[in-house]
């Protein structure tokens, strides 16, 4: 006797007995409200929301959205598309492979939150709701209607396609493996249990290009927000919009496509980043870009120590300082006691070598410790470095670093006759000083990514992971734990020193205050560690994305004053609550933080 169990096929359109949403109204009416409300919200963005230009963004124009209206328009368009797709139209199913209901809720929430934030901001800043034009009242009402309709939809995902346990063909085994992987991904992301269809190679490359283009547009828009209200609206729209795309299953499908073309994705990402300076008309935002790259590169180096080897280093910013000071001392600065001026390649080698030596000197006596003890020792090293360079002022110690005054007037780099401190015109685009350093730092980042990727896939990289997972078991298997950890410490330190050589020339001055454990503005050890953990330990993209967000958001939230760190801390708590494995997590960490997700069991024959 043979028994077979298959999952019942669940329609995506509402039927009798379908679970209800948060609001006790029929799902059919909810879809209609969400669709109509989103469509009317689109129309309302072409109306005036206020009568005065005192509110930034000029929301007084009819027929042309501006400022925060553009963000509401984007959210409303996404809500409308998902609302139409929720009717299970065959030609739109590729837009919502994981179902549209959950994604529609987040899209409607993004539109509602941005619209109401704008309306409330206008009323507060201008002195009451009397400053609203009819468009302001309409967008508040229509976005609320769309949200109510979305919340009426059932909390239900489409079931996976049933697997026939009696089929023993090779294609069946491949489909069952893909089915199992997709089921695990569904448990983590709330997405579909159906694997993504494989497109032709050229089509997948076009998808990668489109994703990178959207990423460049979003980053450029976010970094170029001209006023505080617009940046907050951008965070709301981008956050909930990304959640909507993730719930729709598009993020999971894009991840599968990029995983199949890792080299193309990596090269495309660097080409996309290199285009960023050409989107700017001056150095105002290119300045943020180069600092973000420095912070991200150092975070990626720390990821070798923390993410791969599992060593908690709380003084990592000191290695950045060692590289910066070493390069500054041989840069030809008038503040340097050494009357030398090394070329750039030599200064880079000096900075990386100095950090490497300090990494070995500090790691050799301390890496026999584990856990909290190692963290305390590395924290002490970071503070000792800062205090030492502060005391090398000729009074408390030898005159090497000029104490708290630091080494100033560091000259700009000149690489093969290319002065990075001067403006250059390329194909009609003017590239300023910070744009030059941005491109240089991008090359440094590419080198660090290459080192991280090659070392992570190597024999020593597998030993690092073994030490991180269970050091006792790794030692029992014959791995020399001390040597492996010392190599990780040395490689991570040298990569930080490499970034420090560029930082010294970008900032013109290096001082002890730049290399603290914690502070309001990164880079510092606390923010570097947060970038690795929140971005995704053990991954390449995680620290880069985490560092970008951790540098950009505090820089843009300075208008909050004393409440800046409070708001930032709340955001981190929420992220760790709902995404503890990080923004970009590998499968192992997903399993660690989602123990309730179990691998799907394979049905088998039973005889009587």
N, C-alpha and C positions, 0 to 999 in steps of 0.2 A: 504494500500500500504506500502510495506517495502522497505527501501533503505539500501544499505550496501556499505561501502567504504573500499577498501583494497588497501594497498600500492603496486605499481607495482613492480614486481620482477626484481631486477637489477643484471645482470650478472657481475661477477668479471673479466671476460675477456673482452678486448676492442672490441667494436662494433662501427658501424657508429653512430655518434651523441654523443659518449662518450666525456665528458669534457676533455680538453687537460691539460697537465701539464705545468710546467714553461717554457719548451722548445718546440718549435713548430715542433716536429718530431713525427711520428706515434708511438702510444703506443706499438705496436708489435715490432717495431725496438728498442724501449727503453728497453723492457724486454730482448731482445737478447743482447743488449749492456751491460746491468747490469749483466746478467748472465756470459757472456764471460769475461767482465772486472774483475768481482770478482774471477772467476776461475783462470785467468792469474795472478791476484794479489797473490793468494795462492801460485802459482808456483814461483813467484818472491821472496817470503820470504825465499826460499831455495837457493837463489843466494847471492853473496857477494855484499854489498852496498857501501863499501869503501875499500881501499887497506891497510889502516893503523889501528893499534889498539889504536891509540891515542884517538879516539872517544870511550866513554865508552860503554860496552856491547859486544865488539868484533863482529862487523858486517862484518868481512872479510872471514868468513867460508862458503864454498859451501856445500849444503846438510843438514845444521843444523841451524835453526833459533835461534837467540840469542837476548837478550835485547829488544829493541823496535820492532824488527821483529816479536817477539812472539805476541805482541799486534796487529800488523797489520794482522797477520795470523788469530787471533781470530775474528777480525772484518770482514775479507774477508770470513771466513767460515760462519759467521752469514749472511752476505750479499748474499752469494751463496745459502744458504738454503732458505732464504726469496724470492730470485729471482725465484728459482724453484717452490716454493709454490705459487707464484703469477700467475702461469699458471693454477690455480684452479684444481690441481690434487686431486682427491678424497681422496687418502690415505695420503695427507699432510694437509688436511683442519684443522685437530686438532691443527696444529702448529700455524695457523693464524686465530683464531676464529673471529677476528675483521677485517680481510682482510690484505693482504700483502703489498699493494701499499705504504701506509703511513709509515709502519714499514721499508720497503725497503729503503725509502729515508733516514731515520735516520741511518740505518746500513751502507749504502754507504757513508754517511757523516762522520761517525765514522772512517771508513777505510781510506777515503781520507784525513781527517784532521790529523790523526796519521801518515800516510805515508808522507805527505808533510811537516809536522812538523819535522819529522826525517831527511828528505832530506835537508831542509833548515838549521836545526841545524848542520848537517855535513858540509855543505858548509860554514856556518858562523864560526864555531869553528875551522875548519881546513884550512880556507883561500881560498875558492872558489869551484865551481862545478867540477873543475878538480880532486878533491879528491873523486868523485863518481865513483864507478864501474858500469858496465852495469846494474846490478840488481837495483841500485838506480834510473836510468833513466826509467827502465821498470816499477817499482812499481809506480813511479810518473804518468806515462802515463796510466797504466791500472786502477789505482784507480780513475783517472779523468774520464776515459771512463765509469766506473761503476757508478759514480755519475751522469754523464750526462744522462745515460740511466735511472737511477732511477728518475731523475727530469722530464723526459718525461712522466712519468705515470700520469694518471688522479688523481685529488684530489676528491676522491669519496669513500664512505664507503658502505658496503653492507646494504641493507635495512632490517628492522626487519621482521620476519615472520608475515604474516597478522593474525589478531585476528578476529574470527567470532563473531559478537555481538549477533547473534541469538542463540548461544550455551549457555544454562543455566546449564550445568552439573557442578558438583563439581570440576572435573578435569579442566574444562575451567576456573573457577574462580581462581584456583591455578596458572594456566598458565598465566592468565591475570595479576595477581599480580606480578609474576616473570618477566613478560614482562615489566611491568611498572618500576620495580626496575632497570632492565637492561637498559631501555631507559634513566632513570636519570643518571646512571653510564656512559652511552655513551656520554651524554652531558658534563660530567665533564672530562672524560678521552679520548674522541675521539675514544672509542672502539665500540664494537658491541652492538647492542640492543638485541641480543639473549642471554638468560641466559645460564650459564655454565652447561653442562651436569653433573649430579651427578654420580660419580663413586662409586664402592664398597668401603666400609670403609677401607679395607686393602690397596686398591690402593691409596686412598686419603692420608693415612698415609705415604705410600712410596713417594708420591709427596712432602709431608711436609719434609721428611728426605732429599730428593734430594735438595729442596730449601735451607734448612739449611746447607747442605754440600757445595753448591755453594757459599752461603754467607760466610762461613768460609774460603773457598779458596780465594775469592775475597778480604776479609778483610786482610787475612794473606799476600797475594801478595802486597796489597796496603801499608800496614804498613811496609813491609820488602823491599820496593824499595830502592836500594843501592845508586842511584845517581839521581840528580834533573831532568835530561831529561826523565828518565824512569817514574818518578812520574807524570810529566806533561802529558806524553803519556797515562799513566794509567787513569788520570782524564778524558782525552778526550774520550778514548775508553769506559770507564765505564759509563760516562754520556750519551753519544749518544747511547750506547748499551742498557742501561736501558730504554731510551726513545723509542727505537725500539721495545723492548719487551712489553712495555706498549701499544704502538700503535697496536701491533699485538693482544692484548687482553689477553696475557698470565699472566700479572701482576694482572689484574682484576680477572681472573679465580683462580689464586693462592690465592688471598685475600679471595675469597669466600670459598675456601677449608679450609684455616686456621681459618676462622670465624666459620666454623662448628666444628672445633676441637681445641678450644681455649686452653684447659688445656694441651692437647698433644703438641701443638705448643709452649706453654710457657715453659713446662718442656724440650722439645727438644732444645729450644733456649739456656737455661742455660747449658744443657749438651754440646752443641756445643761450647759455650763460654769457658767451663771448659777444653775443648780439646786444646784450643789455646796455652797455655804454653808448651804443649807436641810437638807442631810443631816447637818450637824454640830451637836452639842449645846453646844460651846464653841469658843473661838478657837484651841485647840491645833493643829489641823490646818489651819484656815483661814489660820493664819500661814504654814505651808509653801506653801499655795496662792498667796497673794499674792506671795511671793518667787519662786515658780516662774514666775508670770506676768510679773514684772518681768524676770527672766532671759530668758524666752522672747521677750518683745517686743524686747529689745535684740538678741538673736540674729537675729531676723527682719530688723531694720534692718541688721545686719552682712551678712545674706544678699544685700542689694542690692549691697553693695560686692564681696563675695567670690563669691557665687553667680551673679549676673547679669553684673557688669562684669569679674569675674576679677581683682580687685585684692587682693593678699594684705596685709591690714591686721592688724598684731600689737599695735597700741596703741588698739584701738577702745574699750576700757573707759574711756579718758580722756574721750571725748565724753559718756559716761554721767555721769562726775564733773563735767564742766563744767555740764551741765544741773542736776545736784543742787546744786552750790555756788551757781549763779546763782539758783535758786529759794529756797535757804536764806537767801541774803543779803537777799532782799526779802520774806521770810515774816513779819517781825516778831519774829524770835528776839532775845532779849536779848544773845546773843553776836555778833550782826551789827553791824558798824560803821555800817551805814546804818539810820537810824531811820525805816523805812518798813514798811508791812504791806499788800502787794498782795493783791487777791482772787485766787482760784484761777485764773481764766481768764487774768489778767494774768501770774501767776507761770509758768503753762505757756508763754505766749508768750515770756517772758523766757528761760526755760530752753532752749526750742527754738531761739530766735534766737541765743543765746550759742553753743550748739553748732554752729549753722549757720555763724556767723562764724568760729569756730575751725576748722571743717572746710574752709572756703574758704582761710583764711590758711595752714593747714598743707598743703592739697592743691595750692595754686597753685605753690609752688616745688618740690614733691616728685613730682608725678604725671607728670613727664617721665621719671622713672625707671621701670624695669620689673623684674619678678621679685623676686629676692633683694634687690636694692638698695632697692626700694620697701619691702619687708618690714623691712629693717634701719632705715630712716628712720622708719617708723611705730612700730616698737618703741621707738626713741629718743624719739619724741614722747610716748608713753605714760609713759615714765620721767621725762621733763622736766616733764610736768604734775604728777606726784605730788611731785617734789622742789620744784617751784615753790610749790605750795600749802602745802607743809610749811615753806617758808622765809618765807612772808608772815605772820610772827608778831609783827612790831614790833621784832624784834631783828636778824634777818638780812635783813629787808626791810620794806616797809610793813605796817602792821597791818590786814590785810584778812580773812584766813581763820583767825586764831588758831593757826596752825601745826599741830603734831601734836594739839592739843586739839580742833581742828575747830570747827564751828558746832553748838552743842547747843541743847536746849530748843526745838526747832522746833515750833510749835503745830500742832494738828490742823487739817485743812481744814474749812471750813464752806461748803457749796455750796447756795445758795438756801435758807438756813436749816436745812439738813440737816447736823448735826454728825457728821462721820465718826468722831470719837473716842468717841462715846457709843453705848450700846446702843439698838436700836430693835426694836419688835415689829411683824412683818408677818404677817398671817393666822395668828396664833398662834405664829409662829416668831420666836425672839429672834436678832437679827443683831448681833454684837459689832463691835468696832473693826476687827479684821483682815478680817472678812467685808465690812464697808463698803468698805474699801480694795480688797478683791478684786473687788467689783463695779465700782468705779471703774477699776481696772486692766484689767478686761475690756473696758470701753468704749475705753480707750486702745489695747488690743490690736486691737480691731475697726478702729480708725482706721488703725493701722499695716498691718493686713492689706489694707484697702481701698487704701491708697497703694501697697503692694507689687504688688497685683494689677493695678491700673489702669496703673501705670508699666511693669510688665513686659509688658503687652499693647500698649503704645503704641509710637510711632515711636522714642522715645528708648530704650525697653526693648529693641527689636530691635537698636538700635545698640550697646547694652551687650553683648548676646549676641555680636554680630559682633566686638567688641573682645576679648571673652573667648576666642572660638574662634581668631581669627588677627588680631592687631592690624595686621600689615603689610598683609594683604589688605583689611582694613576701611579703612585709610588710602588704599589705592589706589582704593577704590570711592568716595572722596569724603567719608568720615566724618571729622569733626573730632575726632580721638581725645582731645586734651587737654580740650576743652570737655565731651565726653561723660563722661569719667572724673571731671572736677571736679564735674559735676552729680550723679553717683553718690555721690561722697564727701560732698557737701553734704547730699543727701537722707538718706543713712545716718546722718550725724552728727546731723541735726535730730531724727530718730526716736529716737535714743539719748538725746538731751537731753530729749525728751518723757517718756520713761520715768523719767529721772533726777529730774524734778520731783516725781513721785509717790514715788519711793524716798526722797527727802529727808524727806518728811512721815511715811512709814511707819516709818523707823528713828529718828526724832527727832533724829539726829545724823549729820553727814557728816564723815568724817576721811580723811586721805590714804591710810591703810592699806586702805581699802575698794576702792581702784582700782589694784591691782597687775597685773603681767603674769601671774603664776602664784601659786597659793596652794591650800590644802587645800579651801576652800569657795568656790564661785562667788558672784557673778559676777566674773570676771577675764578678761583677754584670751585666755588659753590655753583656758579652758573655753568661752568664747563661740565661738571658732573651731572647737573640737571639736564643739560642738553643731550648727554649720552643716554641717560635713563629714560627721559621723556621721548626722545627721538626714536630709540630702539637699540638696545645693547646688542653688539655683535653684528650689526648691519652697516652698510656703507651709506645708504640714503638717510637712515634715521638720524645720526648725529648732524648731518648737513642740514636737514630740515629743522631739527630741534634747535640747533644753534641759530639758524636764521630767524626763527620765531622768537627765541629768547633774547635776541639782540634787538630785533625790530620793534617788538611790542613794548618793552620798557622805554625805548627811545621815543616812541610815539605817545606813550602815556605820561609823559613828564608833566602835562598840564594838571594831573591829579595831585601833584605835590606830595604831601605826607601820606596820602591814601594810595599812592602808586604801588608800593610793595604789598599793601593789603589786597588790592584788586588782583595783582599778579599772583599772590599766594592762593587766593580763592580759585583762580583759573587753573593753577597747578593741581590743587586738591581735586577739582572736578575731573581733570584729565586723568589723574591717577585712579580715580574711582571708576570711571567708565572705560578707560583704556590703559590698564596697568602695565601691559606688555610693551607700551610705547606706540608712537604713531606708525612706525615701520618696524614690525616685529618679525623675527624668524619663527619657524614652526615650533621649535623647541620651547621658546618662551611663551608662545600661545598655549601650548599644552600645560606649561607650568601654572599659568594664571587662569586657565579654564579647565580645572580638573573635572568639572561636571560634564564636559564634552568627551564622549567615549567613541572609539572607533566603531563604525557600523559592523554589526555581526553579519556573517554570511549564512544564509539559510541553507540547510542541508537536507538530504533525503532521510526519511525515517521509515523503517519497515516494520510490519507486524506479522 
